[in-house]
Amino acid sequence: MAKESLVIGVYPNPKNCEVTAMDCVISLEGLDPGQYGQLKYAAAFVDEHIQDIRIEDGHIHIAHQSPKGDEAIRERVQRLIERFSHGDFGFKENVLFEHRVQTPYEGDIVAELIERKIIKVLEPGLFIFREPFSSLMRFFDYSFVTKIASRFEGVKEESYPAVIHCTTLDKTNHFTSFPEHIHFLSHLREDLDVIEAFSQSVREAGGWKEDAPLDLNANMPKPRFTMNPSTCYHCYEGLQNETLDTDGLIVSAIAKCHRFESRNHADFGRLLDFSMREIIFVGKPDFVKENRLQAIEYLKELAAEWNVDSLLEIANDPFFTNDFQVKASFQRNQEMKYELRLSIPHLKKSIACSSVNFHSNTFGNAFNIKVGKRPAVTGCVGFGIERWTFAFLAQYGLDEEQWPASFREQYRAWQQKAL
């Protein structure tokens, strides 16, 4: 089952749509095909004028309109190839669990959802969800809480803001590990002249225009906040400088998360703005490890109960740094990250819908969270709500009579309670 689509959809370029894109072709000789997906993902960030990326016959094709020309594109892609070519990654698939099902739907569910006006695409990766998709999202979250989170003794529910301090994000090393994802937030400076001049310039331009000559850099201060990229970060921020008086604690929370992923938003299920339910474990090493293993068992049970075509495998984060080799290999070799992937029959690929993570004492040290005199260790299990919904519908379609009996019955029972 392929993990990643190797073709990215073309992003429109309204400013220069009549210009023919140049095609820069680069050999991937020496690069393990298992790294093609990582390279394809990272290549989207090479230049903002890239129009299309595809991998065919051992070559990567970059269609672009960059004023820097082919050589600049080639040099940057070669840097990425070099990054992914060295070291023993150990990236052979290590599947821990499989639940294989011949599901009834093989159509293009996204096209059907758009045609039936169930989702409205504002731009790639940014959607408005309507019924029944929106109800299914609420049902999935309800199920993850009642069927998994609530089974952990003493679990506490928390609610988090959609924004996060830059200083907090710095403690998580997000700026150095995933700099390409960050959505910065700012505002007009507290200066009456600046505010009035900005308003007047928009009025004179006839409204907000993307190509209007607005000097926002001069009119905005350095950002103090970004959009929150991960639910669990706020949990660690909330425990900063605390000492736990038990073996550990378990928190459940859902938050809107935001990650900019460039042209990768054209890939199935890769959203700019998404909902992430997490169950977060903080405490002694044995406490976190045992609860994490239990979460894996609960997740496997649920995949089988709902009869979704799925597999659980060792994974790594898509680190966007020169030390990618070290970080990714360490994650895999220590089995610090597992992903539950659901198949998308129409695309003959799978997408990660849940992840189970162990962070060791990284966040305990960063936020000075202690258990006794030692730094706390942390772990979490995450559920991408929109991804679960997309993947389920990609396997079973919108006809409820085609859904697995257990899922259909639970969904209808939930609907009665929700009314």
C-alpha positions in Angstrom: 0.0 0.0 0.0 1.6 3.3 -1.1 2.1 5.8 1.7 2.2 9.0 -0.4 0.9 10.3 -3.6 3.9 11.1 -5.8 2.0 13.8 -7.7 1.1 17.2 -6.3 -1.8 19.1 -7.8 -0.9 22.3 -9.6 -1.5 25.5 -7.5 -3.0 28.3 -9.5 -0.9 31.4 -10.1 -3.4 34.2 -10.8 -0.7 36.8 -11.2 1.1 35.0 -14.0 -1.2 32.3 -15.2 -0.4 32.8 -18.9 3.3 32.1 -18.4 4.5 28.6 -19.4 6.2 26.8 -16.5 9.7 25.5 -16.9 10.3 21.8 -16.2 13.4 21.1 -14.1 14.3 17.4 -14.2 16.7 16.0 -11.7 17.9 12.4 -11.4 17.2 10.6 -8.1 20.0 8.1 -8.6 21.4 7.0 -5.3 18.3 8.0 -3.3 16.4 5.1 -1.8 12.8 5.0 -3.3 11.6 4.8 0.3 12.7 8.4 0.6 10.7 9.7 -2.4 7.8 10.7 -0.3 9.9 12.7 2.1 11.7 14.4 -0.9 8.4 15.2 -2.6 7.0 16.7 0.5 10.1 18.9 1.2 10.5 20.0 -2.4 7.3 22.0 -2.2 9.1 24.5 0.0 12.1 24.9 -2.4 10.6 28.0 -4.1 7.3 29.9 -3.9 6.9 29.8 -7.7 6.7 26.0 -8.1 3.6 25.0 -9.9 3.8 21.2 -9.9 6.0 18.3 -8.6 6.0 14.7 -9.8 8.3 11.8 -9.5 8.6 9.4 -12.5 11.1 6.8 -13.6 13.7 7.8 -11.0 13.5 11.5 -11.7 11.8 14.4 -9.9 10.2 16.9 -12.2 9.7 20.5 -10.9 7.4 22.7 -13.0 8.1 26.3 -12.0 8.0 29.9 -13.0 10.8 31.0 -10.6 12.7 34.2 -11.7 15.7 32.6 -10.1 15.8 30.0 -13.0 16.5 26.3 -13.3 19.9 26.3 -11.7 18.6 27.7 -8.4 15.8 25.1 -8.3 18.2 22.4 -9.2 20.7 23.4 -6.5 18.1 23.5 -3.8 16.6 20.2 -4.7 20.0 18.6 -4.8 20.5 19.9 -1.2 17.3 18.0 -0.2 18.4 14.9 -2.0 21.7 15.0 -0.2 19.9 15.4 3.1 17.8 12.3 2.5 20.5 10.2 0.9 22.9 9.5 3.8 22.8 7.4 6.8 21.1 4.2 7.7 17.5 5.3 8.2 16.1 1.9 8.8 13.0 3.0 6.9 11.8 -0.4 5.9 8.1 -0.7 6.9 7.6 -2.3 10.3 3.9 -3.1 10.4 2.7 -3.9 13.9 -0.9 -4.5 13.2 -3.1 -4.9 10.1 -6.9 -5.1 9.7 -7.4 -5.7 6.0 -10.9 -5.2 4.6 -12.4 -5.2 1.1 -14.4 -2.0 1.4 -17.4 -1.2 -0.8 -16.6 2.3 -2.0 -13.8 3.1 -4.5 -14.9 6.5 -5.9 -13.4 9.9 -5.5 -15.0 10.9 -2.3 -13.6 14.4 -2.3 -15.1 15.1 -5.8 -18.4 13.6 -4.6 -18.4 15.7 -1.4 -17.7 18.9 -3.5 -20.4 18.0 -6.1 -23.0 17.4 -3.4 -21.9 20.7 -1.6 -21.1 18.8 1.6 -17.7 20.5 1.6 -16.8 23.9 0.3 -13.2 24.3 -0.8 -12.0 27.8 0.0 -8.5 26.9 -1.2 -6.4 23.7 -1.1 -6.4 22.4 2.5 -9.0 24.9 3.7 -12.6 23.6 3.7 -16.1 24.4 5.1 -17.7 21.2 6.3 -21.5 20.7 6.1 -23.8 17.8 7.0 -23.3 14.9 7.2 -19.5 15.4 7.2 -19.8 17.8 10.1 -21.9 15.4 12.2 -19.5 12.6 11.4 -16.6 14.7 12.7 -18.5 15.3 16.0 -19.3 11.6 16.3 -15.7 10.6 15.7 -14.5 12.9 18.5 -17.2 11.7 20.8 -16.2 8.1 20.1 -12.5 8.7 20.7 -13.4 10.3 24.1 -15.9 7.6 25.2 -14.2 4.5 23.7 -10.5 5.4 24.4 -9.9 8.5 26.6 -12.5 7.6 29.2 -11.0 4.2 29.7 -7.9 5.7 31.4 -8.4 6.2 35.1 -8.4 9.8 36.3 -8.3 11.4 32.8 -9.0 15.1 32.9 -10.5 17.2 30.1 -8.8 20.5 29.2 -9.6 23.3 26.7 -6.9 25.2 24.9 -6.6 28.4 22.8 -6.0 28.3 19.1 -2.9 30.5 19.4 0.4 29.8 21.3 3.2 32.0 22.5 6.3 32.0 20.3 8.4 31.4 23.5 6.4 28.3 24.2 6.9 27.0 20.7 10.6 27.7 21.0 10.7 25.4 24.1 9.3 22.6 21.9 12.0 23.1 19.3 9.3 23.6 16.7 11.1 26.6 15.1 14.1 24.4 14.4 12.4 21.1 13.6 9.3 22.2 11.6 9.9 25.9 10.6 8.0 25.5 7.3 4.7 24.8 9.2 4.5 27.9 11.2 1.6 30.4 10.9 2.7 33.6 12.5 0.2 36.1 14.0 0.7 39.8 14.3 -1.4 43.0 14.3 -1.0 46.6 13.4 1.2 48.6 15.7 -0.5 50.6 18.4 0.0 53.8 16.6 -2.9 56.0 15.5 -1.1 57.2 12.4 -0.3 53.7 11.3 -3.8 52.4 11.9 -5.5 55.3 10.0 -3.0 55.2 7.1 -3.6 51.4 6.7 -7.3 51.9 6.7 -7.1 54.7 4.2 -4.8 52.7 1.9 -7.3 49.8 1.8 -10.1 52.2 1.1 -8.2 53.8 -1.8 -7.4 50.4 -3.2 -11.1 49.5 -3.3 -10.8 46.9 -0.6 -8.2 44.3 0.4 -6.0 43.5 -2.6 -3.2 40.9 -2.4 -1.0 42.9 -4.8 -1.8 46.3 -3.1 1.4 48.2 -2.1 0.9 47.8 1.7 4.1 47.9 3.8 2.9 45.5 6.5 6.5 44.8 7.7 6.8 48.4 8.8 3.3 48.5 10.3 3.4 45.3 12.3 5.5 44.4 15.3 7.5 41.2 15.6 5.0 38.3 16.3 4.5 37.2 19.9 2.1 34.4 18.9 1.6 31.7 16.2 -1.3 29.5 15.4 -1.1 26.4 17.5 0.4 23.5 15.5 -0.2 20.7 18.0 -2.7 20.1 20.8 -0.3 18.7 23.4 2.0 21.8 23.5 -0.5 23.7 25.6 -0.7 20.9 28.1 3.1 21.1 28.7 2.9 24.9 28.9 0.2 24.6 31.5 2.4 22.3 33.7 5.5 24.5 33.4 7.6 24.6 36.7 5.2 22.2 38.4 6.1 19.0 40.3 3.6 16.2 40.1 2.6 14.5 43.4 1.5 11.2 41.7 3.0 8.8 39.2 1.5 10.9 36.5 -1.5 12.5 35.0 -3.6 12.0 31.9 -5.2 14.8 30.0 -7.7 14.7 27.0 -8.2 17.8 24.8 -9.2 18.8 21.3 -7.9 21.9 19.6 -7.8 23.5 16.2 -4.3 23.1 14.8 -2.7 24.9 11.9 0.2 23.9 9.7 1.3 25.5 6.5 2.3 22.7 4.1 2.5 24.6 0.8 1.5 22.6 -2.3 1.2 19.5 -0.2 -2.3 20.8 0.8 -3.4 19.4 -2.5 -2.8 15.9 -1.2 -5.7 14.0 0.2 -6.4 14.8 3.8 -3.6 17.3 4.3 -5.3 20.3 5.7 -4.2 23.8 6.6 -6.6 24.0 9.5 -7.6 20.8 11.3 -9.0 19.4 14.6 -6.8 17.2 16.7 -8.0 15.2 19.7 -5.2 14.1 21.9 -4.8 12.0 25.0 -1.6 13.2 26.8 0.4 11.3 29.4 2.8 13.1 31.7 4.7 11.4 34.6 7.2 8.7 35.5 8.6 6.6 32.6 6.7 3.4 33.4 3.5 5.3 33.9 3.8 6.9 30.4 5.0 3.8 28.6 2.4 1.5 30.1 -0.5 3.9 29.3 0.9 4.5 25.8 0.9 0.7 25.1 -2.6 0.5 26.4 -3.7 3.3 24.1 -2.3 1.3 21.2 -4.4 -1.7 22.2 -7.5 0.5 22.4 -6.8 1.9 19.0 -6.4 -1.5 17.4 -9.6 -2.7 19.0 -11.5 0.3 17.6 -10.1 -0.1 14.0 -11.3 -3.8 14.1 -14.6 -2.9 15.7 -15.4 -0.3 13.0 -13.9 -2.6 10.3 -11.8 0.0 8.7 -9.0 -1.1 6.3 -6.0 -0.1 8.3 -2.5 -0.8 9.5 -0.3 0.4 12.4 3.4 0.9 11.7 6.5 2.6 13.0 6.9 6.1 11.7 8.9 9.3 11.9 8.0 13.0 11.8 8.9 14.9 8.6 11.7 16.9 10.2 12.7 19.9 8.0 16.3 20.2 9.2 19.8 19.2 8.2 19.8 16.7 11.1 16.8 14.9 9.6 18.8 11.7 9.4 19.6 11.7 13.1 16.2 12.6 14.3 14.2 10.4 12.0 16.4 7.4 12.5 16.4 7.9 16.3 12.6 8.0 16.3 12.2 4.8 14.3 14.9 2.9 16.0 13.5 3.7 19.5 9.9 3.2 18.2 9.0 6.6 19.5 6.2 7.1 16.9 3.6 4.8 15.6 0.9 5.7 13.0 -2.4 4.2 12.3 -3.0 4.5 8.6 -6.3 4.1 6.8 -6.4 3.2 3.2 -7.9 5.4 0.5 -9.0 2.9 -2.2 -9.5 5.5 -4.9 -5.9 6.7 -4.7 -4.4 3.2 -3.8 -2.6 4.8 -0.9 -3.0 5.3 2.9 -3.0 8.3 5.2 -2.1 8.6 8.8 -5.2 9.2 10.9 -3.8 8.6 14.4 -0.3 8.7 15.9 1.0 7.3 19.2 4.1 9.2 20.4 6.7 8.9 23.2 8.8 12.0 23.8 11.0 10.7 26.6 11.9 13.7 28.9 12.2 16.2 26.1 9.2 18.3 27.2 9.7 17.6 30.9 13.2 19.2 30.6 12.0 22.1 28.3 9.1 23.1 30.6 10.7 22.1 33.9 8.0 19.6 34.7 9.1 17.2 37.5 8.0 14.0 39.1 9.8 14.1 42.4 13.3 15.3 41.6 13.4 14.0 38.1 12.1 15.5 34.8 8.7 14.1 33.7 8.5 12.1 30.5 5.6 12.5 28.2 3.7 10.7 25.5 0.4 11.2 23.6 -2.0 9.6 21.2 -3.6 11.9 18.6 -6.7 11.6 16.4 -7.0 13.7 13.3 -10.8 14.2 13.2 -11.1 15.4 9.6 -8.7 12.7 8.4 -10.7 9.9 10.1 -13.9 11.3 8.5 -12.3 11.6 5.0 -10.7 8.1 5.2 -13.9 6.4 6.5 -16.0 7.9 3.7 -13.3 7.0 1.2 -13.7 3.4 2.2 -17.5 3.2 2.7 -19.1 6.2 0.9 -22.0 8.3 2.0 -24.7 5.5 1.8 -25.2 4.6 5.5 -26.5 1.2 4.5 -23.0 0.3 3.2 -21.4 1.2 6.5 -20.2 -1.5 8.9 -23.1 -2.5 11.1 -21.4 -1.6 14.4 -20.4 1.8 13.2 -23.8 2.6 11.7 -25.6 1.5 14.9 -23.3 3.6 17.1 -23.6 6.6 14.8 -27.4 6.5 14.9 -27.5 6.0 18.6 -25.3 9.1 19.0 -27.5 11.1 16.7 -30.5 10.3 18.9 -28.6 11.6 22.0 -27.3 14.6 20.1 -30.8 15.8 19.1 
